[in-house]
Amino acid sequence: MNAFEIGCCMTDHALLLVNLGSPASTQVADVRSYLNQFLMDPYVIDIPWPLRRLLVSLILIKRPEQSAHAYASIWWDEGSPLVVLSKRLQQAMKKEWSHGPVELAMRYGEPSIETVLTRLSEQGFKKVTLAPLYPQFADSTVTTVIEEAKRVVRAKSLKMQFSVLQPFYDQPEYVSALVESVRPHLEQSYDHLLLSFHGLPERHLHKRDPTGKHCLKDDCCMTAPAQVVATCYRAQCLQSAAAFAKRMGIPDGKWSVSFQSRLGRAKWIEPYTEARLDELAAQGVKKLLVMCPAFVADCIETLEEIGDRGAEQFKEAGGEELILVPCLNDDPNWAKELNRLCERAPLML
């Protein structure tokens, strides 16, 4: 119990954790509503509104039923795994954050950023540390959270000052939390470790490249100048993976990186996880560990896409076992490290 909860040394600086979100239930109507909100975000599908509306409407003809089935396969009694685990992290953070309340919002679905910021304002809080729970930078994750907070402040005329947690892909606290979380799984025998990050369309990265020359190849991403890396999701993912492997002492050749969750026909950053699973099986890998460092909480992309479908694909390709390593979730050590990151979040808004 921290000082805010026991009523002494009360402070007025709230911490707002923000994750992606989830449908309210596995019902098709709820999944359709969630997907509509998510896909209509211009930072997610970055095409003009009329074309985006047409494309999303076409997607919503069949995708909600397919996604509802996928959600149902991993849904917990308490609700969406991502939401449940995020709430557990919120509770763990209350033991660490000593400046005020710890709140949780979702960029899509509930509790919304607008709902939580409005409540905090009504309670008199004027200082907020906004913590997008995304280690690597992308407009479709970090930027959209920040812009939504700005929109709410303008629309509601809220008198608030914001510090914003910066992408922490290479920060010692994040790498340390990954190492401690994953270490028990790496102590068992395995043939290969695959670090599967969420993918993005290549155009998202090219739009953010200040040089206009970044080629999105491994060597380029690992040696790119700081001004490029600052907004290059792929470079940040590769650097996260390299920092983790170095800390764990995993030799080259026993680990690799891939990108999952491709949607549509546009070219996404490579290598694709689906292709990599087949390649590893063909190379004789029998026992494969997979971790998903772009996600701090297990969700449909980890539990269903990798843990279920990915495992089945790997076995069909000749592998014997795919073991999904849990995300950081509500690990107490992760809460401590996240608190350290939030403590030094710079004033931005």
N, C-alpha and C positions, 0 to 999 in steps of 0.2 A: 504494500500500500504506500503510495507516494504522498508528498506533502499536500498536493491538491485535494486528494481524496479524504484526508483526515482533517482538513479544514484549517491547518496552521500554515503560516508562511505562504498563504494563498498567492498564486501568481496568475497572470492574465495572458499567457502565451500558449495557444492551442496548437496541437499537432494534428494535421489532417492527412491520413494515409489514403492514397487513391490507387485502386486497381481497376482492371478492365471492366468487370461486371459479368452478369450472367442472366439468362432468362429467369423469370419469376418461378417457373415450373417447367416440367417437361411436356406440357400441353402444346400442341402445334400452334395455337393462337398466341401463346406467350412467347414461344420461340420466334414466330414471325414478327411480333412487335419488337423484340430485342434485336433481331437481325436488321430490321428496317432502320432502327435508330443507329445501329453500329455502321451499317454500310452507307447510310446517307451522310455520314460525317465526311466533309470534303477533305479532311486529312487522311482518311482511309481510302476512299476512292476519289482520286484527285482529277476529276474531269468536270466540265461545266454542268451546272445543276440540271438542265433538261436531259442531257445524256445520262447523267448519274441516276436521275429519277427513272428513266426508261430502263436502264440496265438493272437497277435494284428491283424494279417491278418484275422483270423477267426472272431474276434469281429467286424472288419470293414465291414463284409458282410452285416449284418443287423442293427447294432447299429446306424450308421449315420442317417438312415432314421427315426428310432425311436426317436433319440435325436433331430433331426431337428424339428420334430413335437412338442417336449417338449419345445424347445427354442422358436418356433413360438408362443406358447401359452402365453409366458411371455415377449416377445420382445417389447421394447418401440419404439416410433417413432424416438427417438434420437439414438437408437441402443441397444446393450446389456446392461441390467440393471447394471451388475457388472462393465462394462467399464464406463458407464455414471456416476454412483455413485462414482467410483474411481476418475474420472476427477473432479467431484464436490469437493471431499475431497482434491484433489490437489490444487484447487483454494482456499479452506478454509485454507489450510496449508501455502499458500503464505502470508497470513496475520499474521502468527505466526512465521515462520522460518525467522530469520533476518540475516542469514549468507551467503545467496546466493540464487540461483534459486531452485525451487522445481520442480522436474521432476517425471514422472510416466512411469513405464514399466510393461509389463506383462511377466510372465515366459513362457507362451505359447501364440502364436499369436503376434499381434502388438499393441502398439510399443514394440519391443523386448528389452531385457537388452542390447544386443549387439548394437542395433541402438542408444539407448540413451547414453550409456557410450562412444561410439565412438564420438558422437556429443559433449558431454561435454569435452572430451579430445581435440577435435579440437578447442573448444572455450577457451581452456587454463585452465580448472579446474583440479586441482590435488588432491583436498580433497573431498571425497564423503562420506556421511553417507548413508549406504545401509539399507533400512527399509523394511524387509519382513513383510507384513501385516497379520501375523499369531500369535495370542496370545499364542498358545501352540506349543511346539516343535514337529516336525516330520521330518524325512529325506525327505519325499515326498513333503514337503512344504518349510521349512526353509533351510535345507541342500542343496536342489537342486538349490535354488536361489543363495546361497553363492558360490556353485561350478560353476554355470554358470558365475557369475561375475569373478571368478578366471580364467575360461577358456577364456573369452573375453580378459582379461588383458594380458594373455600369448599370445594368438593368434594375438592380435593387438599391442603387445609390448607397452601397455599404461603405462605411468608414473603416477600412481594414488595411493593414500593412502586411505584406507577404514576404517571407523568406522561402526560397524554393530549393529543394534537394536536387542537386545536379546529377547527371548520369554518373554512375559509380563503377563502371565496368572494370577499371584498373585500380580501384582503391584497395589498399591493404585490408580494410575491414570486410569488404565484400569477398575478396579472394580467401581471406582467412575463414570466413563463415562457410564458404563452399568446401574448403579443405576439411574442416572439422565435421561437416555434415556428410561428406562423401567418403571420408577415410575408412569407416567400417566396411563399406561395400568393396573398396579396393583391396582390402586385406585378404579377401577370398580370391581363389584362382579365377582368372578370366583371360580371354585371348585378345580382346581389343576393347577400348573405351571410345564410344562415339559421343561427341558433344553436339547435340542437335539443337540449333537455335531456330526461333521463328524466322520465317523468310519475309522478304519484302520485294515488291516490284523494283527492278533496276532503275526505272525512271525516278522513283522516289529519291534514290541516292544521287543520281546525276543532277537533279534539280538543286540539291544542296551542296554540290561540289563547287567551292569558290574558284577553283582553277580551271574547271571544265576539261580536265585531262585525266582524272582518276579512272583507271581501267577496270577496277573491281577484281583484279587478280590477286592471288595470295601474296606474292612477293611485293606487289605494289601496296597492298593493304597493310602489310607489316612494316613497311618503311616509309609510308606516306607522311608528309609534314603535318605538324600539329593542327594547322588551320583546316586541313582536310579531315583528319581523324575526328575533330570536334563534332562534325556532323555526318560522319560516315558510319552507318550502322554496321556494315560488314567488317570494316577495319576494327571497330570496337569489339565485335564478337570474337574475331580472331585473336585480338590482344588479350581478351578475357581468358580465352582457352589456353593461350600460351603461358600466361601468368599462373593459371591453375596447374597446368601440367608441370611447370618448373617447380612450383612449391611442393607438389606431390612427388617429384622425382620420377615421373613417368617417361620412359625413353621414347624418342622419336620412332615412329612406326607402330607404336602400340596404341596411339590415339589419333583421332582425326575429327574434323569439323564438317557439319552439314547443315542444311537449312530446310525446314519443313513447312507444311501448311500452305502450299501454293494454291492460289485461287485464280481461275480464269486462264486465258491463253497468253497473256503478256509474259515477257521474259522476266523471271525472278532471279535473285542472286543464287549462285550455285556454289558447291554441288548440292543437288537435291537429296534430302534424306531418303526418299523412296529408292532412288537409284543407288545410293550408298549402301543401303541394306542388302540389295542384291549383289553388289560388288564384293562386299565383305564376306558374304556367304560363299561366293564363287572363289574367293581367295583362301578358303579353308577355315575361316573363323567359325568356331562352333559355339563358344560361350561369349556373348556380346553384352557389355554393360552400356546403357544409354543414359545420359543425364541431359537435362534441358536448362542450361544456365540463364536463358533469357526470361524464364518464368521464376518468380520467387514463391509462387504457390501452385500446387498441382491443380490441373484444370482439364478441360476436355482435350486440349492439344497434347497434354502429357499422358493422361490416363487412358483415353480412348484411341487417339491417333497413334501414339507410340506403344503404350502398354498393351493395347488389344490388337489393333490392326497391324501395327509395325511388327509385333511379336509373331503374328500369324504369317505375315509376308516373309519374315526372316527364316522361319521354319520351312515354308514352302520352297524357299530358294536353296535350302540345304543346310541351314544353320540348325543348331540343336536347342539353344535357349537364349532368349533376349530378356535381360533383367533391367527393368526401369528403376533408376535411382530416384528416390523422392526428392522433390524440390526443397528449398530451405524451409518453407511453410512457417510453423510457429516455434521452430527450434529456439530455445532460450539463448544460445550463443548468438544466433542471428539477430535476435531482438537487441542484445547488447551492442552488437556491431552496427546495426541500423541506427540505434540511438546516437552513437558517436558520429555517424554520417549526418544525421539530422541536426545535431548540435552545431555543426559548422556550416549549415546551409546559408548562402549569402542572401542579403536583402535584395529583392528584385522588383517587386510590384508595389 
